[in-house]
Amino acid sequence: MGGAVKLIRNDELTSVVEYAYAATAEAPARVVWTAGACPLDEHGATVAVGDYAGQAHQVMRNLVTALRGAGAELTDVVKTTVYVASDRQEHLVEAWEVVRSHMGEHDAPGTLLGVSVLGYDDQLVEVEAVAVTS
């Protein structure tokens, strides 16, 4: 996998952010859209209740599994959206840091949002992604 995604940086924008500002993918390519990965275990129970980082780790493990099922890896991701059920910036940052640690050097563009509620009981974090494979 990999090779289809090129991360774009721009010297006219701040370098303080922890992600590329854009990404491109060369055609022909195969695009993978994931549903929001949730902090559920194999039995459908929400893990790490009350723990933003703990839920973010489970979300990323589930995202990796979903991507692999579609023939993609995290290095194929061109965009993420991270949803955090909180109005406190420190909770958003806590989840974001876990997501970034799983992405490693592949700092694909991402959007981080604080939302009022997510779909499962006790759910605090959800991540969706778009990936491109060659």
mmCIF file of the C-alpha atoms, coordinates in Angstrom:
data_MODEL
# 
_entry.id   MODEL 
# 
loop_
_atom_site.group_PDB 
_atom_site.id 
_atom_site.type_symbol 
_atom_site.label_atom_id 
_atom_site.label_alt_id 
_atom_site.label_comp_id 
_atom_site.label_asym_id 
_atom_site.label_entity_id 
_atom_site.label_seq_id 
_atom_site.pdbx_PDB_ins_code 
_atom_site.Cartn_x 
_atom_site.Cartn_y 
_atom_site.Cartn_z 
_atom_site.occupancy 
_atom_site.B_iso_or_equiv 
_atom_site.pdbx_formal_charge 
_atom_site.auth_seq_id 
_atom_site.auth_comp_id 
_atom_site.auth_asym_id 
_atom_site.auth_atom_id 
_atom_site.pdbx_PDB_model_num 
ATOM 1   C CA . MET A 1 1   ? 0.000   0.000  0.000   1.00 0.00 ? 1   MET A CA 1 
ATOM 2   C CA . GLY A 1 2   ? 0.971   3.649  0.067   1.00 0.00 ? 2   GLY A CA 1 
ATOM 3   C CA . GLY A 1 3   ? 2.609   5.879  -2.450  1.00 0.00 ? 3   GLY A CA 1 
ATOM 4   C CA . ALA A 1 4   ? -0.535  7.489  -3.831  1.00 0.00 ? 4   ALA A CA 1 
ATOM 5   C CA . VAL A 1 5   ? -0.756  10.183 -1.153  1.00 0.00 ? 5   VAL A CA 1 
ATOM 6   C CA . LYS A 1 6   ? 1.347   13.364 -1.190  1.00 0.00 ? 6   LYS A CA 1 
ATOM 7   C CA . LEU A 1 7   ? 1.062   15.662 1.831   1.00 0.00 ? 7   LEU A CA 1 
ATOM 8   C CA . ILE A 1 8   ? 1.247   19.381 1.037   1.00 0.00 ? 8   ILE A CA 1 
ATOM 9   C CA . ARG A 1 9   ? 2.755   22.061 3.258   1.00 0.00 ? 9   ARG A CA 1 
ATOM 10  C CA . ASN A 1 10  ? 2.722   25.788 2.549   1.00 0.00 ? 10  ASN A CA 1 
ATOM 11  C CA . ASP A 1 11  ? 5.428   28.218 3.664   1.00 0.00 ? 11  ASP A CA 1 
ATOM 12  C CA . GLU A 1 12  ? 2.852   31.024 3.641   1.00 0.00 ? 12  GLU A CA 1 
ATOM 13  C CA . LEU A 1 13  ? 0.941   29.356 6.515   1.00 0.00 ? 13  LEU A CA 1 
ATOM 14  C CA . THR A 1 14  ? 2.175   28.748 10.054  1.00 0.00 ? 14  THR A CA 1 
ATOM 15  C CA . SER A 1 15  ? 4.301   25.675 10.699  1.00 0.00 ? 15  SER A CA 1 
ATOM 16  C CA . VAL A 1 16  ? 2.961   25.412 14.268  1.00 0.00 ? 16  VAL A CA 1 
ATOM 17  C CA . VAL A 1 17  ? 0.170   22.996 13.282  1.00 0.00 ? 17  VAL A CA 1 
ATOM 18  C CA . GLU A 1 18  ? 0.791   19.247 13.617  1.00 0.00 ? 18  GLU A CA 1 
ATOM 19  C CA . TYR A 1 19  ? -0.522  18.284 10.193  1.00 0.00 ? 19  TYR A CA 1 
ATOM 20  C CA . ALA A 1 20  ? -0.144  19.038 6.515   1.00 0.00 ? 20  ALA A CA 1 
ATOM 21  C CA . TYR A 1 21  ? -2.520  21.661 5.167   1.00 0.00 ? 21  TYR A CA 1 
ATOM 22  C CA . ALA A 1 22  ? -3.602  19.590 2.166   1.00 0.00 ? 22  ALA A CA 1 
ATOM 23  C CA . ALA A 1 23  ? -3.049  16.261 0.457   1.00 0.00 ? 23  ALA A CA 1 
ATOM 24  C CA . THR A 1 24  ? -3.189  15.071 -3.120  1.00 0.00 ? 24  THR A CA 1 
ATOM 25  C CA . ALA A 1 25  ? -3.544  11.658 -4.691  1.00 0.00 ? 25  ALA A CA 1 
ATOM 26  C CA . GLU A 1 26  ? -2.568  10.715 -8.213  1.00 0.00 ? 26  GLU A CA 1 
ATOM 27  C CA . ALA A 1 27  ? -5.082  9.018  -10.494 1.00 0.00 ? 27  ALA A CA 1 
ATOM 28  C CA . PRO A 1 28  ? -5.824  6.267  -11.043 1.00 0.00 ? 28  PRO A CA 1 
ATOM 29  C CA . ALA A 1 29  ? -6.380  5.664  -7.373  1.00 0.00 ? 29  ALA A CA 1 
ATOM 30  C CA . ARG A 1 30  ? -8.833  3.845  -5.151  1.00 0.00 ? 30  ARG A CA 1 
ATOM 31  C CA . VAL A 1 31  ? -10.582 5.967  -2.518  1.00 0.00 ? 31  VAL A CA 1 
ATOM 32  C CA . VAL A 1 32  ? -11.675 4.552  0.841   1.00 0.00 ? 32  VAL A CA 1 
ATOM 33  C CA . TRP A 1 33  ? -14.146 6.411  3.045   1.00 0.00 ? 33  TRP A CA 1 
ATOM 34  C CA . THR A 1 34  ? -14.537 5.086  6.571   1.00 0.00 ? 34  THR A CA 1 
ATOM 35  C CA . ALA A 1 35  ? -17.464 5.408  8.893   1.00 0.00 ? 35  ALA A CA 1 
ATOM 36  C CA . GLY A 1 36  ? -16.621 7.051  12.172  1.00 0.00 ? 36  GLY A CA 1 
ATOM 37  C CA . ALA A 1 37  ? -14.472 4.650  14.182  1.00 0.00 ? 37  ALA A CA 1 
ATOM 38  C CA . CYS A 1 38  ? -15.892 4.382  17.683  1.00 0.00 ? 38  CYS A CA 1 
ATOM 39  C CA . PRO A 1 39  ? -14.409 3.272  21.033  1.00 0.00 ? 39  PRO A CA 1 
ATOM 40  C CA . LEU A 1 40  ? -16.202 -0.090 20.988  1.00 0.00 ? 40  LEU A CA 1 
ATOM 41  C CA . ASP A 1 41  ? -14.741 -3.475 21.843  1.00 0.00 ? 41  ASP A CA 1 
ATOM 42  C CA . GLU A 1 42  ? -15.447 -6.678 19.903  1.00 0.00 ? 42  GLU A CA 1 
ATOM 43  C CA . HIS A 1 43  ? -18.691 -7.125 21.894  1.00 0.00 ? 43  HIS A CA 1 
ATOM 44  C CA . GLY A 1 44  ? -19.979 -3.615 21.101  1.00 0.00 ? 44  GLY A CA 1 
ATOM 45  C CA . ALA A 1 45  ? -19.324 -2.172 24.567  1.00 0.00 ? 45  ALA A CA 1 
ATOM 46  C CA . THR A 1 46  ? -17.850 1.306  24.971  1.00 0.00 ? 46  THR A CA 1 
ATOM 47  C CA . VAL A 1 47  ? -14.345 1.033  26.449  1.00 0.00 ? 47  VAL A CA 1 
ATOM 48  C CA . ALA A 1 48  ? -12.503 3.443  28.742  1.00 0.00 ? 48  ALA A CA 1 
ATOM 49  C CA . VAL A 1 49  ? -15.633 5.199  30.005  1.00 0.00 ? 49  VAL A CA 1 
ATOM 50  C CA . GLY A 1 50  ? -14.756 8.768  31.035  1.00 0.00 ? 50  GLY A CA 1 
ATOM 51  C CA . ASP A 1 51  ? -11.227 8.537  29.552  1.00 0.00 ? 51  ASP A CA 1 
ATOM 52  C CA . TYR A 1 52  ? -10.636 10.612 26.406  1.00 0.00 ? 52  TYR A CA 1 
ATOM 53  C CA . ALA A 1 53  ? -7.177  9.191  25.713  1.00 0.00 ? 53  ALA A CA 1 
ATOM 54  C CA . GLY A 1 54  ? -8.250  5.612  26.395  1.00 0.00 ? 54  GLY A CA 1 
ATOM 55  C CA . GLN A 1 55  ? -11.168 5.933  24.006  1.00 0.00 ? 55  GLN A CA 1 
ATOM 56  C CA . ALA A 1 56  ? -8.990  7.597  21.366  1.00 0.00 ? 56  ALA A CA 1 
ATOM 57  C CA . HIS A 1 57  ? -6.571  4.641  21.460  1.00 0.00 ? 57  HIS A CA 1 
ATOM 58  C CA . GLN A 1 58  ? -9.447  2.179  20.913  1.00 0.00 ? 58  GLN A CA 1 
ATOM 59  C CA . VAL A 1 59  ? -10.857 4.361  18.139  1.00 0.00 ? 59  VAL A CA 1 
ATOM 60  C CA . MET A 1 60  ? -7.526  4.342  16.328  1.00 0.00 ? 60  MET A CA 1 
ATOM 61  C CA . ARG A 1 61  ? -7.143  0.564  16.711  1.00 0.00 ? 61  ARG A CA 1 
ATOM 62  C CA . ASN A 1 62  ? -10.632 0.185  15.219  1.00 0.00 ? 62  ASN A CA 1 
ATOM 63  C CA . LEU A 1 63  ? -9.821  2.649  12.426  1.00 0.00 ? 63  LEU A CA 1 
ATOM 64  C CA . VAL A 1 64  ? -6.698  0.662  11.498  1.00 0.00 ? 64  VAL A CA 1 
ATOM 65  C CA . THR A 1 65  ? -8.795  -2.524 11.386  1.00 0.00 ? 65  THR A CA 1 
ATOM 66  C CA . ALA A 1 66  ? -11.448 -0.869 9.204   1.00 0.00 ? 66  ALA A CA 1 
ATOM 67  C CA . LEU A 1 67  ? -8.816  0.511  6.827   1.00 0.00 ? 67  LEU A CA 1 
ATOM 68  C CA . ARG A 1 68  ? -7.061  -2.854 6.538   1.00 0.00 ? 68  ARG A CA 1 
ATOM 69  C CA . GLY A 1 69  ? -10.391 -4.477 5.732   1.00 0.00 ? 69  GLY A CA 1 
ATOM 70  C CA . ALA A 1 70  ? -10.589 -2.093 2.774   1.00 0.00 ? 70  ALA A CA 1 
ATOM 71  C CA . GLY A 1 71  ? -6.987  -2.716 1.708   1.00 0.00 ? 71  GLY A CA 1 
ATOM 72  C CA . ALA A 1 72  ? -5.572  0.509  3.175   1.00 0.00 ? 72  ALA A CA 1 
ATOM 73  C CA . GLU A 1 73  ? -3.272  1.632  5.993   1.00 0.00 ? 73  GLU A CA 1 
ATOM 74  C CA . LEU A 1 74  ? -2.922  4.813  8.057   1.00 0.00 ? 74  LEU A CA 1 
ATOM 75  C CA . THR A 1 75  ? -0.218  5.982  5.639   1.00 0.00 ? 75  THR A CA 1 
ATOM 76  C CA . ASP A 1 76  ? -2.881  6.011  2.900   1.00 0.00 ? 76  ASP A CA 1 
ATOM 77  C CA . VAL A 1 77  ? -5.065  8.496  4.813   1.00 0.00 ? 77  VAL A CA 1 
ATOM 78  C CA . VAL A 1 78  ? -5.524  11.870 3.131   1.00 0.00 ? 78  VAL A CA 1 
ATOM 79  C CA . LYS A 1 79  ? -7.914  13.418 5.697   1.00 0.00 ? 79  LYS A CA 1 
ATOM 80  C CA . THR A 1 80  ? -9.250  12.730 9.180   1.00 0.00 ? 80  THR A CA 1 
ATOM 81  C CA . THR A 1 81  ? -12.073 14.241 11.162  1.00 0.00 ? 81  THR A CA 1 
ATOM 82  C CA . VAL A 1 82  ? -11.853 13.834 14.935  1.00 0.00 ? 82  VAL A CA 1 
ATOM 83  C CA . TYR A 1 83  ? -15.004 14.345 16.993  1.00 0.00 ? 83  TYR A CA 1 
ATOM 84  C CA . VAL A 1 84  ? -14.733 14.833 20.751  1.00 0.00 ? 84  VAL A CA 1 
ATOM 85  C CA . ALA A 1 85  ? -17.804 15.068 22.976  1.00 0.00 ? 85  ALA A CA 1 
ATOM 86  C CA . SER A 1 86  ? -16.687 18.052 25.051  1.00 0.00 ? 86  SER A CA 1 
ATOM 87  C CA . ASP A 1 87  ? -16.670 21.819 25.096  1.00 0.00 ? 87  ASP A CA 1 
ATOM 88  C CA . ARG A 1 88  ? -13.276 21.868 26.835  1.00 0.00 ? 88  ARG A CA 1 
ATOM 89  C CA . GLN A 1 89  ? -10.233 22.425 24.679  1.00 0.00 ? 89  GLN A CA 1 
ATOM 90  C CA . GLU A 1 90  ? -8.020  20.220 26.871  1.00 0.00 ? 90  GLU A CA 1 
ATOM 91  C CA . HIS A 1 91  ? -10.261 17.215 26.134  1.00 0.00 ? 91  HIS A CA 1 
ATOM 92  C CA . LEU A 1 92  ? -9.999  17.874 22.413  1.00 0.00 ? 92  LEU A CA 1 
ATOM 93  C CA . VAL A 1 93  ? -6.215  18.175 22.654  1.00 0.00 ? 93  VAL A CA 1 
ATOM 94  C CA . GLU A 1 94  ? -5.994  14.976 24.719  1.00 0.00 ? 94  GLU A CA 1 
ATOM 95  C CA . ALA A 1 95  ? -7.821  12.992 22.034  1.00 0.00 ? 95  ALA A CA 1 
ATOM 96  C CA . TRP A 1 96  ? -5.912  14.740 19.220  1.00 0.00 ? 96  TRP A CA 1 
ATOM 97  C CA . GLU A 1 97  ? -2.532  13.841 20.744  1.00 0.00 ? 97  GLU A CA 1 
ATOM 98  C CA . VAL A 1 98  ? -3.477  10.161 20.740  1.00 0.00 ? 98  VAL A CA 1 
ATOM 99  C CA . VAL A 1 99  ? -4.668  10.328 17.128  1.00 0.00 ? 99  VAL A CA 1 
ATOM 100 C CA . ARG A 1 100 ? -1.438  12.080 16.107  1.00 0.00 ? 100 ARG A CA 1 
ATOM 101 C CA . SER A 1 101 ? 0.674   9.474  17.929  1.00 0.00 ? 101 SER A CA 1 
ATOM 102 C CA . HIS A 1 102 ? -0.998  6.703  15.929  1.00 0.00 ? 102 HIS A CA 1 
ATOM 103 C CA . MET A 1 103 ? -0.494  8.600  12.659  1.00 0.00 ? 103 MET A CA 1 
ATOM 104 C CA . GLY A 1 104 ? 3.238   8.946  13.345  1.00 0.00 ? 104 GLY A CA 1 
ATOM 105 C CA . GLU A 1 105 ? 5.177   10.810 10.678  1.00 0.00 ? 105 GLU A CA 1 
ATOM 106 C CA . HIS A 1 106 ? 2.175   10.692 8.333   1.00 0.00 ? 106 HIS A CA 1 
ATOM 107 C CA . ASP A 1 107 ? 0.658   14.016 9.410   1.00 0.00 ? 107 ASP A CA 1 
ATOM 108 C CA . ALA A 1 108 ? -2.323  14.021 7.045   1.00 0.00 ? 108 ALA A CA 1 
ATOM 109 C CA . PRO A 1 109 ? -4.694  16.993 7.154   1.00 0.00 ? 109 PRO A CA 1 
ATOM 110 C CA . GLY A 1 110 ? -7.222  16.723 9.939   1.00 0.00 ? 110 GLY A CA 1 
ATOM 111 C CA . THR A 1 111 ? -10.123 18.550 11.492  1.00 0.00 ? 111 THR A CA 1 
ATOM 112 C CA . LEU A 1 112 ? -10.737 18.485 15.253  1.00 0.00 ? 112 LEU A CA 1 
ATOM 113 C CA . LEU A 1 113 ? -14.242 19.243 16.498  1.00 0.00 ? 113 LEU A CA 1 
ATOM 114 C CA . GLY A 1 114 ? -15.897 19.512 19.880  1.00 0.00 ? 114 GLY A CA 1 
ATOM 115 C CA . VAL A 1 115 ? -19.461 18.187 19.728  1.00 0.00 ? 115 VAL A CA 1 
ATOM 116 C CA . SER A 1 116 ? -22.228 17.940 22.297  1.00 0.00 ? 116 SER A CA 1 
ATOM 117 C CA . VAL A 1 117 ? -22.896 14.211 22.025  1.00 0.00 ? 117 VAL A CA 1 
ATOM 118 C CA . LEU A 1 118 ? -21.864 11.111 20.065  1.00 0.00 ? 118 LEU A CA 1 
ATOM 119 C CA . GLY A 1 119 ? -23.925 8.072  19.142  1.00 0.00 ? 119 GLY A CA 1 
ATOM 120 C CA . TYR A 1 120 ? -23.059 5.385  21.710  1.00 0.00 ? 120 TYR A CA 1 
ATOM 121 C CA . ASP A 1 121 ? -23.558 5.356  25.472  1.00 0.00 ? 121 ASP A CA 1 
ATOM 122 C CA . ASP A 1 122 ? -20.550 6.960  27.210  1.00 0.00 ? 122 ASP A CA 1 
ATOM 123 C CA . GLN A 1 123 ? -18.821 7.674  23.881  1.00 0.00 ? 123 GLN A CA 1 
ATOM 124 C CA . LEU A 1 124 ? -16.345 10.564 23.958  1.00 0.00 ? 124 LEU A CA 1 
ATOM 125 C CA . VAL A 1 125 ? -14.290 10.173 20.749  1.00 0.00 ? 125 VAL A CA 1 
ATOM 126 C CA . GLU A 1 126 ? -14.891 9.230  17.103  1.00 0.00 ? 126 GLU A CA 1 
ATOM 127 C CA . VAL A 1 127 ? -12.591 9.448  14.069  1.00 0.00 ? 127 VAL A CA 1 
ATOM 128 C CA . GLU A 1 128 ? -13.457 9.144  10.399  1.00 0.00 ? 128 GLU A CA 1 
ATOM 129 C CA . ALA A 1 129 ? -10.951 9.047  7.571   1.00 0.00 ? 129 ALA A CA 1 
ATOM 130 C CA . VAL A 1 130 ? -10.561 9.197  3.826   1.00 0.00 ? 130 VAL A CA 1 
ATOM 131 C CA . ALA A 1 131 ? -7.735  7.122  2.375   1.00 0.00 ? 131 ALA A CA 1 
ATOM 132 C CA . VAL A 1 132 ? -6.362  6.670  -1.134  1.00 0.00 ? 132 VAL A CA 1 
ATOM 133 C CA . THR A 1 133 ? -4.479  3.634  -2.396  1.00 0.00 ? 133 THR A CA 1 
ATOM 134 C CA . SER A 1 134 ? -2.743  3.104  -5.683  1.00 0.00 ? 134 SER A CA 1 
# 
